[in-house]
Amino acid sequence: MFVIDCPAHRARMILPVERIRGLHNTDAGILLDLECYCGHVAHIRTGRARTPAPPLIH
């Protein structure tokens, strides 16, 4: 379950995983697109930003 602030409903809405419309792994973190029952799509960033890999030691 996810909670979004929906401007169309002017309320917080609880959405199930079935409302996920996109999931993108980016350098800024995981971007999640959720569609409210009214059609509004909310974008949530979660997770950690990608950090560079440590240098290899030979």
N, CA, C and O atoms as a MOPAC input file, in Angstrom:
PM7 MOZYME 1SCF
protein

 N      0.83800 1    -1.17300 1     0.00000 1
 C      0.00000 1     0.00000 1     0.00000 1
 C      0.89200 1     1.24700 1     0.00000 1
 O      1.96400 1     1.27200 1     0.60400 1
 N      0.41600 1     2.26000 1    -0.68800 1
 C      1.13200 1     3.52200 1    -0.80700 1
 C      0.17900 1     4.66200 1    -0.48200 1
 O     -1.01800 1     4.57400 1    -0.75200 1
 N      0.71100 1     5.72800 1     0.09800 1
 C     -0.08500 1     6.91400 1     0.40300 1
 C      0.41300 1     8.05100 1    -0.48600 1
 O      1.61100 1     8.33000 1    -0.54600 1
 N     -0.53300 1     8.70800 1    -1.18000 1
 C     -0.19100 1     9.87200 1    -1.99900 1
 C     -1.10500 1    11.02300 1    -1.61100 1
 O     -2.17700 1    10.81300 1    -1.04300 1
 N     -0.67400 1    12.23700 1    -1.92100 1
 C     -1.52500 1    13.41200 1    -1.78800 1
 C     -2.12400 1    13.68700 1    -3.16300 1
 O     -1.40300 1    14.06700 1    -4.08500 1
 N     -3.43100 1    13.50000 1    -3.31100 1
 C     -4.08500 1    13.66500 1    -4.60400 1
 C     -4.73100 1    15.04800 1    -4.67700 1
 O     -5.62000 1    15.35600 1    -3.88400 1
 N     -4.28600 1    15.89100 1    -5.63200 1
 C     -4.87400 1    17.22700 1    -5.74300 1
 C     -6.31700 1    17.18200 1    -6.24200 1
 O     -7.09700 1    18.07700 1    -5.91900 1
 N     -6.69000 1    16.17700 1    -7.01200 1
 C     -8.06600 1    16.07900 1    -7.50500 1
 C     -9.03700 1    15.75300 1    -6.37100 1
 O    -10.14000 1    16.29700 1    -6.31800 1
 N     -8.62600 1    14.86900 1    -5.46900 1
 C     -9.46300 1    14.51800 1    -4.32100 1
 C     -9.29800 1    15.51400 1    -3.16700 1
 O    -10.12900 1    15.57500 1    -2.26000 1
 N     -8.21000 1    16.29400 1    -3.22000 1
 C     -7.84600 1    17.18600 1    -2.11300 1
 C     -7.75800 1    16.40900 1    -0.79500 1
 O     -8.23400 1    16.84500 1     0.25300 1
 N     -7.12500 1    15.23600 1    -0.90500 1
 C     -7.00500 1    14.35600 1     0.25900 1
 C     -5.84900 1    13.39000 1     0.04700 1
 O     -5.32800 1    13.24400 1    -1.05900 1
 N     -5.47000 1    12.74700 1     1.12000 1
 C     -4.49200 1    11.66700 1     1.02800 1
 C     -5.24000 1    10.40600 1     0.62700 1
 O     -6.31100 1    10.10500 1     1.15400 1
 N     -4.66300 1     9.68200 1    -0.30600 1
 C     -5.29100 1     8.46100 1    -0.80300 1
 C     -4.36100 1     7.28100 1    -0.55000 1
 O     -3.14100 1     7.40100 1    -0.66800 1
 N     -4.94300 1     6.15400 1    -0.20400 1
 C     -4.19600 1     4.92200 1    -0.01600 1
 C     -4.39200 1     4.07800 1    -1.27200 1
 O     -5.51900 1     3.76100 1    -1.65100 1
 N     -3.28400 1     3.72200 1    -1.90700 1
 C     -3.34400 1     2.97400 1    -3.15500 1
 C     -2.65400 1     1.62400 1    -3.00600 1
 O     -1.60000 1     1.53900 1    -2.37700 1
 N     -3.23100 1     0.57100 1    -3.57400 1
 C     -2.59200 1    -0.74700 1    -3.53500 1
 C     -1.50800 1    -0.85200 1    -4.61100 1
 O     -1.38300 1     0.03300 1    -5.45700 1
 N     -0.73700 1    -1.91900 1    -4.57700 1
 C      0.34800 1    -2.11000 1    -5.54000 1
 C     -0.17700 1    -2.21700 1    -6.97100 1
 O      0.56700 1    -1.95500 1    -7.91600 1
 N     -1.41600 1    -2.58800 1    -7.14500 1
 C     -1.99900 1    -2.68600 1    -8.48800 1
 C     -2.09500 1    -1.32900 1    -9.18700 1
 O     -2.29500 1    -1.27500 1   -10.40000 1
 N     -1.95400 1    -0.22800 1    -8.43100 1
 C     -2.02100 1     1.11700 1    -9.00800 1
 C     -0.65100 1     1.61400 1    -9.46900 1
 O     -0.54500 1     2.74600 1    -9.94200 1
 N      0.40100 1     0.80000 1    -9.34400 1
 C      1.72900 1     1.17800 1    -9.84300 1
 C      1.67500 1     1.19500 1   -11.36300 1
 O      1.23600 1     0.22800 1   -11.98600 1
 N      2.12200 1     2.29600 1   -11.95700 1
 C      2.11900 1     2.43300 1   -13.41900 1
 C      3.53100 1     2.50100 1   -13.99900 1
 O      3.71500 1     2.38600 1   -15.21000 1
 N      4.51700 1     2.68800 1   -13.13700 1
 C      5.88900 1     2.72800 1   -13.61000 1
 C      6.86400 1     2.58800 1   -12.45800 1
 O      6.59100 1     3.01900 1   -11.33800 1
 N      8.00100 1     1.98100 1   -12.74600 1
 C      9.05400 1     1.79000 1   -11.75300 1
 C     10.37600 1     1.95200 1   -12.50000 1
 O     10.68600 1     1.18200 1   -13.40900 1
 N     11.15500 1     2.97100 1   -12.10100 1
 C     12.37000 1     3.30800 1   -12.82500 1
 C     13.53200 1     3.42600 1   -11.84800 1
 O     13.46400 1     4.18900 1   -10.88400 1
 N     14.59400 1     2.67400 1   -12.09600 1
 C     15.79800 1     2.76000 1   -11.27400 1
 C     16.70700 1     3.81800 1   -11.90300 1
 O     17.17100 1     3.64900 1   -13.03000 1
 N     16.95800 1     4.90300 1   -11.17800 1
 C     17.77100 1     5.99900 1   -11.70000 1
 C     18.91800 1     6.29800 1   -10.74900 1
 O     18.99800 1     5.73100 1    -9.65900 1
 N     19.80800 1     7.19700 1   -11.17000 1
 C     20.90300 1     7.62300 1   -10.29100 1
 C     20.38400 1     8.34700 1    -9.05500 1
 O     21.04800 1     8.35000 1    -8.01900 1
 N     19.21000 1     8.95800 1    -9.15100 1
 C     18.63400 1     9.70200 1    -8.02400 1
 C     17.90200 1     8.79500 1    -7.04500 1
 O     17.54900 1     9.23700 1    -5.95200 1
 N     17.66900 1     7.56300 1    -7.40100 1
 C     16.92900 1     6.62700 1    -6.56300 1
 C     15.86800 1     5.93600 1    -7.39900 1
 O     15.89600 1     6.02400 1    -8.62700 1
 N     14.94700 1     5.26100 1    -6.76500 1
 C     13.87400 1     4.56000 1    -7.45700 1
 C     12.70700 1     5.52400 1    -7.62900 1
 O     12.23300 1     6.11400 1    -6.65900 1
 N     12.24700 1     5.68100 1    -8.87000 1
 C     11.09900 1     6.54300 1    -9.15400 1
 C      9.89100 1     5.65700 1    -9.38700 1
 O      9.92400 1     4.73800 1   -10.20500 1
 N      8.82900 1     5.94400 1    -8.66100 1
 C      7.61400 1     5.15300 1    -8.69500 1
 C      6.46900 1     6.03100 1    -9.17800 1
 O      6.23500 1     7.10600 1    -8.62500 1
 N      5.75300 1     5.58300 1   -10.20600 1
 C      4.58000 1     6.29100 1   -10.70900 1
 C      3.34300 1     5.53700 1   -10.24700 1
 O      3.18600 1     4.35000 1   -10.53300 1
 N      2.46200 1     6.23600 1    -9.52700 1
 C      1.23400 1     5.63400 1    -9.01800 1
 C      0.03100 1     6.38000 1    -9.57000 1
 O      0.01400 1     7.61100 1    -9.57800 1
 N     -0.97100 1     5.65000 1   -10.03000 1
 C     -2.17200 1     6.27400 1   -10.57400 1
 C     -3.31000 1     6.17200 1    -9.56200 1
 O     -3.68900 1     5.08100 1    -9.13400 1
 N     -3.84500 1     7.33500 1    -9.19000 1
 C     -4.97600 1     7.39900 1    -8.27800 1
 C     -6.22800 1     6.89200 1    -9.00200 1
 O     -6.23000 1     6.76100 1   -10.22600 1
 N     -7.26400 1     6.61600 1    -8.26000 1
 C     -8.52200 1     6.14200 1    -8.83400 1
 C     -9.14200 1     7.17100 1    -9.77500 1
 O     -9.92000 1     6.80800 1   -10.65800 1
 N     -8.80900 1     8.44800 1    -9.59900 1
 C     -9.35800 1     9.51700 1   -10.43200 1
 C     -8.54400 1     9.73900 1   -11.70300 1
 O     -8.96400 1    10.49600 1   -12.57900 1
 N     -7.37800 1     9.08700 1   -11.81800 1
 C     -6.53600 1     9.24200 1   -12.99400 1
 C     -5.28400 1    10.07100 1   -12.75400 1
 O     -4.37200 1    10.05700 1   -13.58100 1
 N     -5.22000 1    10.79800 1   -11.63400 1
 C     -4.02000 1    11.58500 1   -11.30700 1
 C     -2.84000 1    10.63900 1   -11.10100 1
 O     -2.96400 1     9.62500 1   -10.41400 1
 N     -1.68600 1    10.97600 1   -11.70200 1
 C     -0.47900 1    10.16300 1   -11.53800 1
 C      0.47300 1    10.89600 1   -10.60000 1
 O      0.87400 1    12.03000 1   -10.86300 1
 N      0.82600 1    10.23500 1    -9.51000 1
 C      1.77000 1    10.78800 1    -8.54100 1
 C      3.13000 1    10.14500 1    -8.77500 1
 O      3.21800 1     8.97000 1    -9.13000 1
 N      4.18700 1    10.92200 1    -8.57400 1
 C      5.55800 1    10.44400 1    -8.74900 1
 C      6.24100 1    10.47300 1    -7.39000 1
 O      6.30600 1    11.51500 1    -6.73900 1
 N      6.74500 1     9.33500 1    -6.97400 1
 C      7.39100 1     9.20800 1    -5.67000 1
 C      8.82500 1     8.73500 1    -5.89300 1
 O      9.06800 1     7.80100 1    -6.65700 1
 N      9.77000 1     9.38500 1    -5.22000 1
 C     11.15900 1     8.92800 1    -5.24700 1
 C     11.43700 1     8.22500 1    -3.93400 1
 O     11.12200 1     8.74800 1    -2.86500 1
 N     12.02000 1     7.05500 1    -4.00800 1
 C     12.33300 1     6.28300 1    -2.81900 1
 C     13.70500 1     5.64200 1    -2.99600 1
 O     14.31600 1     5.76400 1    -4.05700 1
 N     14.17200 1     4.98700 1    -2.00000 1
 C     15.47900 1     4.34300 1    -2.08300 1
 C     16.60700 1     5.35000 1    -1.92500 1
 O     16.37800 1     6.52400 1    -1.63400 1
 N     17.80400 1     4.87700 1    -2.11800 1
 C     18.99400 1     5.72100 1    -1.99400 1
 C     19.53300 1     6.08100 1    -3.35700 1
 O     19.37700 1     5.33500 1    -4.32400 1
 N     20.16800 1     7.22800 1    -3.42200 1
 C     20.85100 1     7.62100 1    -4.65900 1
 C     22.01800 1     6.67300 1    -4.90100 1
 O     22.64800 1     6.17900 1    -3.96500 1
 N     22.28500 1     6.43700 1    -6.15600 1
 C     23.38400 1     5.54300 1    -6.51500 1
 C     24.70200 1     6.18900 1    -6.12400 1
 O     24.92000 1     7.37800 1    -6.36000 1
 N     25.57300 1     5.39500 1    -5.52700 1
 C     26.91000 1     5.88100 1    -5.16800 1
 C     27.92400 1     5.20700 1    -6.08000 1
 O     27.71400 1     4.06800 1    -6.49900 1
 N     29.00200 1     5.87800 1    -6.38900 1
 C     30.01100 1     5.26800 1    -7.25700 1
 C     30.61200 1     4.02600 1    -6.59800 1
 O     30.74700 1     3.95600 1    -5.37600 1
 N     30.96100 1     3.07300 1    -7.41300 1
 C     31.60400 1     1.85000 1    -6.89500 1
 C     32.98600 1     2.19800 1    -6.36900 1
 O     33.65900 1     3.06500 1    -6.92700 1
 N     33.41600 1     1.53900 1    -5.31000 1
 C     34.76400 1     1.81600 1    -4.80100 1
 C     35.80500 1     1.32700 1    -5.81300 1
 O     35.53500 1     0.39700 1    -6.57300 1
 N     36.97600 1     1.93900 1    -5.83000 1
 C     38.00600 1     1.51900 1    -6.77700 1
 C     38.48600 1     0.10900 1    -6.49100 1
 O     38.53400 1    -0.32700 1    -5.34100 1
 N     38.83900 1    -0.59100 1    -7.55000 1
 C     39.35600 1    -1.95500 1    -7.38400 1
 C     40.79300 1    -1.90300 1    -6.88200 1
 O     41.59200 1    -1.09900 1    -7.36000 1
 N     41.11200 1    -2.73800 1    -5.94600 1
 C     42.47900 1    -2.80600 1    -5.41000 1
 C     43.13700 1    -4.05800 1    -5.98300 1
 O     42.62400 1    -5.16600 1    -5.82500 1
 N     44.26100 1    -3.87400 1    -6.64100 1
 C     44.96300 1    -5.01000 1    -7.25400 1
 C     46.09000 1    -5.45900 1    -6.37700 1
 O     46.80000 1    -6.40400 1    -6.71900 1

